[in-house]
Structures are given as structure tokens and as C-alpha cells.
Amino acid sequence: MDQPSPGDPDGPSTRLYSAPMGPHAFALVLALSLIALPAVPWTNPAGTQARLSDAEMESFLRTARVGRARGTGKGVTDSDRATLSDGTLSHDAHIQTIDESKSKFVGERTIEFNFRDSWQFNIAVYRIDRLLGLQLVPVSVERNWRGEPAAFTWWVDDVLMDEGERLKQKLSPPDSRCWNEQTHLIRMLDQLIDNVDRNLGNMLITKGWRVWAIDHTRAFRLSKTPRPAMLTGIDRAVLQRLEALDFAALKRIADGYITDGDIRALLSRRDGIVAHFTAHASLVYDRRDPASGCAH
């Protein structure tokens, strides 16, 4: 449950909706964007994440030489941030090796049975995200790290703040409708993958006001039904892909990272999600290109 982000990783989930930004708030956001430090060191111009394809980022994460590594300073699973280089590009990766299973887990506020916390889930969620056309989750691949299998996840570029910092600063997005389109889908994704660890520290906001959902090591619980209150909206194309989802497709992309039982539970939740939005057609919308963010 590591959150390599500038905010508080332990804060509870709160509202994801905001009123349109006033002139004073917008001035503050502009000032923050001008002073914000880059998320990673570069040997080539900024914006590489936007230009590289998923396949190119996957190849880089698997093969680039690992240089300086240091702890993220977030979370409780001792994950690392490392700078990778292939001789042309230098970029950071978030490395997680956590892989724990417990019959009973006692947390600060909860008790959970059949507890699992695994690096493998990051890779499964990334692949499911792309299968559905969500584009909410950064690229993640499997690679050995210090003799252990690990998830190497692309460090998100140009991070302005996380959701916790946004709320602390009382900042509103410049385009509330666009913002809501993104946050509706994050909520839906968390219900689909049964993620119990979404918090203010693992929703990252870039300078373009695009939202990235990171850190899914505590997904894939075995609930059979979604929580209707969290199903607040869905993109029409995503809903169509969700309806077409089947066991074979999930097995093909995620086998080895999640179990057959995980897939069956996910499909059961999928059925509930589709039924909910079929009954509430007003919650279905046509999302604009997520790559453009919400800055304009």
C-alpha cells in the first residue's frame, strides 16, 4: 500500500467533486504549476510519457539499466524508487516486491480475513485498464529486483499534487465536468477490481489536471457485488467493453497475476456494474480524450 506521491497516504477517501475554479484558486494553481519540480530526472525533453507508447514504456521498464535506487518514504511495504536509463532516456520507476497472504489481518481500523497484498495486482490492473480503454493506470511490468520478482511501474510525469494536497489547498479543477468524468471512472474501476486501498495519496494529478490511479497491491478481494453508491458514472465506450468482457480475455492478459477465482469474482462484480448503469442510463456519458487532461 505504498503511495509514491507528495501527499498524505493514510488519509481517508473523501469527495472527488468540486465547483468550477474561481480566479484566486486558479492563480494559486498556476503558481504551483510553475514552481513544481519534475517528478523524474530527464536526459531528453519533457513530455516523453505522452510520446512513448505503452509497448515502448514496457520495454524500457523491462530492459533499461537500473541506477540509483532509494526508498519512496511512503507506505508500509518498503517499496523503492529507482532511476532507469537505456543510454538515451532516463526515467524513474516505482518498484514493489510485497507479496503477503494472511488468514487474518488486523489493521488500524479494520480486520480482514484471507488478506492479500501483492505486487502482481499492479500488473493485472494495468492490463485490465488498457483492455477496457480506461487509461487511468500507469504502465507496470514484471521484472526481478534484488533477487525477487517485482512490479516495475512507470513513475508518473509532471505531478502537480495528489488528491489530498488538492483538498488541503482547497483547489477546484479548471473544468469540473472533465474532472468528474475521470473520477467517476476511478470509482468504477475500484469497484470492478474490488480495491480496498484507494485513498487521497494514490490519486495523482498532473499539471494538465489528468488523474492517475496508482498502487493496487490490495485489489482483488472476493466480493461478488459492487457498491451502488460508488457507481456514479461511466463512459459509454468503457461500458460497452465491460459488457463484452469474458473469462477467456481476462485469463489471457492476467493469468499468473490473479487466480481463476479472482477472475470469476471480478466478472460477478462486472455483472452488477453493467446492471446498475443499464438501469441508470442518465449516468452514461461520452468522455473526452483522457490524454488531454482537464486544464482547458
C-alpha positions in Angstrom: 0.0 0.0 0.0 2.8 2.4 -0.9 2.0 5.8 -2.3 4.9 7.4 -4.1 3.3 10.9 -4.1 3.6 14.2 -2.4 0.5 13.9 -0.1 -0.6 12.0 3.0 -1.0 8.3 2.1 -3.1 7.5 5.1 -5.9 10.0 4.8 -9.5 8.6 4.3 -11.2 8.8 0.9 -13.3 11.9 0.6 -15.2 13.9 -2.1 -14.0 13.8 -5.7 -16.2 16.6 -7.0 -15.7 20.3 -7.0 -17.3 23.5 -8.1 -15.7 25.5 -11.0 -12.4 27.2 -10.1 -12.6 30.9 -9.0 -9.9 33.4 -10.1 -7.9 33.3 -6.9 -7.8 29.5 -6.9 -6.7 29.4 -10.5 -3.9 31.9 -9.8 -2.7 29.6 -7.0 -2.8 26.5 -9.3 -0.8 28.4 -11.9 1.8 29.4 -9.3 2.1 25.8 -8.1 2.5 24.6 -11.6 5.3 27.0 -12.3 7.3 26.1 -9.2 6.5 22.3 -9.1 9.7 20.2 -9.5 9.8 17.5 -12.2 8.8 14.0 -11.0 11.9 12.4 -12.6 15.3 13.4 -14.0 15.5 13.7 -17.8 18.1 13.4 -20.5 15.6 14.3 -23.1 12.8 16.9 -23.4 9.8 16.8 -21.1 6.6 15.2 -22.3 8.2 11.8 -23.1 5.4 9.9 -21.3 2.9 11.4 -23.8 5.0 10.4 -26.8 6.0 6.9 -25.8 3.5 4.1 -26.5 2.6 1.6 -23.7 4.7 -1.0 -25.5 7.8 1.3 -25.5 7.4 2.1 -21.8 7.0 -1.6 -21.1 10.2 -2.4 -23.0 12.1 0.4 -21.2 10.9 -0.8 -17.8 12.0 -4.4 -18.5 15.4 -3.7 -20.1 16.8 -0.3 -19.0 19.7 -0.4 -16.6 18.8 0.3 -13.0 20.8 3.1 -11.5 20.3 4.9 -8.2 17.6 3.4 -6.0 16.1 4.8 -2.8 13.1 4.2 -0.7 9.9 6.1 -1.5 9.4 7.2 2.0 5.7 6.3 1.7 3.5 3.4 2.8 4.5 0.4 4.8 5.8 -2.1 2.2 9.3 -0.8 1.8 9.0 -0.1 -2.0 11.7 1.7 -3.9 12.0 4.4 -6.5 14.8 3.8 -9.0 16.2 5.7 -11.9 16.5 3.7 -15.1 18.5 4.5 -18.2 18.8 3.0 -21.7 21.5 5.4 -22.8 19.1 7.8 -24.3 16.2 8.1 -21.8 16.4 8.3 -18.1 13.2 7.8 -16.1 12.1 6.6 -12.7 10.2 3.5 -11.8 8.3 2.5 -8.7 9.4 -0.9 -7.6 7.2 -3.1 -5.4 8.1 -6.6 -4.2 5.4 -7.0 -1.5 3.7 -10.4 -1.7 1.9 -11.4 1.5 -1.1 -13.6 2.3 -2.6 -13.9 5.8 -5.6 -15.8 7.1 -6.4 -12.8 9.3 -5.0 -9.2 9.1 -5.6 -6.6 11.8 -5.2 -3.1 10.6 -5.7 0.2 12.4 -9.3 0.4 11.6 -10.3 -3.0 10.1 -9.9 -6.7 10.4 -9.7 -8.6 7.1 -9.7 -12.3 6.5 -8.0 -14.0 3.6 -5.8 -10.9 3.3 -3.6 -10.4 0.3 -1.1 -7.7 -0.6 0.8 -8.3 -3.8 2.9 -6.6 -6.5 1.3 -8.9 -9.0 -2.0 -7.0 -8.8 -0.4 -3.8 -10.2 0.3 -5.6 -13.4 -3.1 -7.2 -13.6 -4.9 -3.9 -13.0 -2.7 -2.1 -15.6 -3.7 -4.7 -18.2 -7.4 -4.7 -17.3 -7.3 -0.9 -17.5 -6.0 -1.0 -21.1 -8.4 -3.8 -22.1 -11.3 -1.5 -21.1 -9.7 1.6 -22.6 -9.7 3.5 -19.3 -6.1 5.0 -19.5 -6.1 5.7 -15.7 -3.3 3.4 -14.6 0.4 3.8 -15.4 2.3 1.1 -17.2 3.5 -1.8 -15.0 5.6 -4.9 -15.8 7.2 -7.8 -14.1 11.0 -7.7 -13.5 13.4 -9.1 -11.0 14.7 -6.8 -8.3 17.4 -7.8 -5.9 16.7 -11.5 -6.5 12.9 -11.2 -6.1 10.1 -10.8 -8.7 8.7 -7.3 -8.6 6.4 -4.8 -10.3 8.2 -2.0 -12.1 5.7 0.8 -12.6 6.3 3.9 -14.7 6.7 6.9 -12.4 4.0 9.4 -13.4 5.4 12.5 -15.0 4.7 16.1 -14.2 2.8 15.5 -11.0 1.4 18.7 -9.6 -0.1 17.2 -6.4 -2.2 14.3 -5.2 -5.8 14.5 -4.2 -5.0 15.0 -0.5 -3.0 18.1 -1.3 -5.7 19.4 -3.7 -8.3 19.2 -0.9 -5.8 20.7 1.6 -5.2 23.7 -0.7 -9.0 23.9 -1.4 -8.3 23.9 -5.1 -11.0 23.3 -7.7 -10.2 21.8 -11.1 -10.5 24.2 -14.1 -13.1 22.0 -15.7 -15.4 20.3 -13.2 -17.2 18.3 -15.8 -14.0 16.8 -17.2 -12.7 16.2 -13.6 -15.9 14.3 -12.8 -15.6 12.2 -15.9 -12.2 11.0 -14.7 -13.2 10.4 -11.0 -16.4 8.5 -12.0 -14.2 6.0 -13.8 -11.8 5.6 -11.0 -14.7 4.8 -8.7 -16.0 2.3 -11.2 -12.6 0.7 -11.6 -12.1 0.3 -7.9 -15.5 -1.5 -7.7 -14.6 -3.7 -10.6 -11.2 -4.8 -9.1 -12.5 -4.7 -5.5 -9.8 -2.3 -4.4 -9.9 -1.6 -0.7 -7.0 0.8 -0.6 -8.0 3.9 -2.6 -7.0 7.0 -0.7 -6.1 10.6 -1.2 -2.4 9.8 -1.6 -2.7 7.4 -4.5 -4.7 9.6 -6.8 -2.1 11.7 -8.6 -2.9 14.9 -10.5 -0.6 16.1 -13.3 0.0 19.7 -14.4 -2.7 19.2 -17.1 -5.2 18.1 -14.5 -5.2 14.5 -15.6 -5.8 12.0 -12.8 -3.7 8.8 -12.4 -4.8 5.9 -10.1 -1.7 4.2 -8.7 -0.9 1.4 -6.2 -3.2 -1.6 -6.5 -1.5 -4.2 -4.3 -4.6 -4.6 -2.2 -7.1 -5.1 -5.0 -8.9 -8.3 -6.0 -10.8 -9.1 -2.8 -13.5 -11.6 -3.4 -16.7 -9.5 -3.1 -19.3 -10.7 -5.6 -21.3 -7.4 -5.8 -20.2 -3.8 -6.3 -21.3 -0.9 -4.0 -24.0 1.0 -6.0 -23.3 4.3 -4.2 -19.8 4.3 -5.8 -21.1 3.8 -9.3 -21.7 7.5 -10.1 -21.0 7.5 -13.9 -19.3 5.6 -16.8 -18.1 6.4 -20.2 -20.2 4.8 -23.0 -17.3 3.1 -24.8 -16.0 1.7 -21.5 -19.4 0.3 -20.6 -19.5 -1.5 -24.0 -16.1 -3.0 -23.4 -17.2 -4.0 -19.9 -20.2 -5.8 -21.3 -18.1 -7.7 -23.7 -15.6 -8.8 -21.1 -15.3 -12.6 -20.6 -13.3 -15.1 -18.7 -11.1 -16.0 -21.6 -10.0 -12.4 -22.2 -9.1 -11.9 -18.6 -7.3 -15.2 -18.4 -5.3 -14.3 -21.4 -4.0 -11.0 -20.1 -3.8 -11.6 -16.4 -3.1 -15.3 -15.9 -0.3 -15.7 -13.4 -1.1 -12.4 -11.7 -4.6 -13.2 -10.5 -6.3 -16.5 -9.9 -9.3 -18.1 -11.7 -11.3 -17.3 -8.5 -10.3 -13.6 -8.8 -11.5 -13.6 -12.4 -14.8 -15.1 -11.5 -15.4 -12.7 -8.7 -14.5 -9.8 -11.0 -17.0 -10.9 -13.6 -19.7 -11.2 -10.9 -19.0 -7.6 -9.9 -18.9 -6.7 -13.6 -22.5 -8.0 -14.0 -23.6 -5.8 -11.1 -21.9 -2.8 -12.6 -23.5 -3.3 -16.0 -26.9 -3.8 -14.5 -26.6 -0.7 -12.5 -25.7 1.5 -15.4 -28.3 -0.2 -17.6 -30.9 0.8 -15.0 -29.5 4.4 -14.7 -28.9 5.4 -18.3 -28.5 9.1 -17.3 -25.2 8.2 -15.7 -23.7 7.2 -19.0 -21.7 9.8 -20.8 -19.1 10.2 -23.6 -15.7 11.0 -22.1 -13.3 13.3 -23.9 -9.8 12.1 -24.6 -8.2 11.4 -21.2 -4.7 12.3 -22.6 -5.8 15.9 -22.9 -6.4 16.2 -19.2 -8.8 18.9 -17.8 -6.6 22.1 -17.9 -8.6 23.7 -20.7 
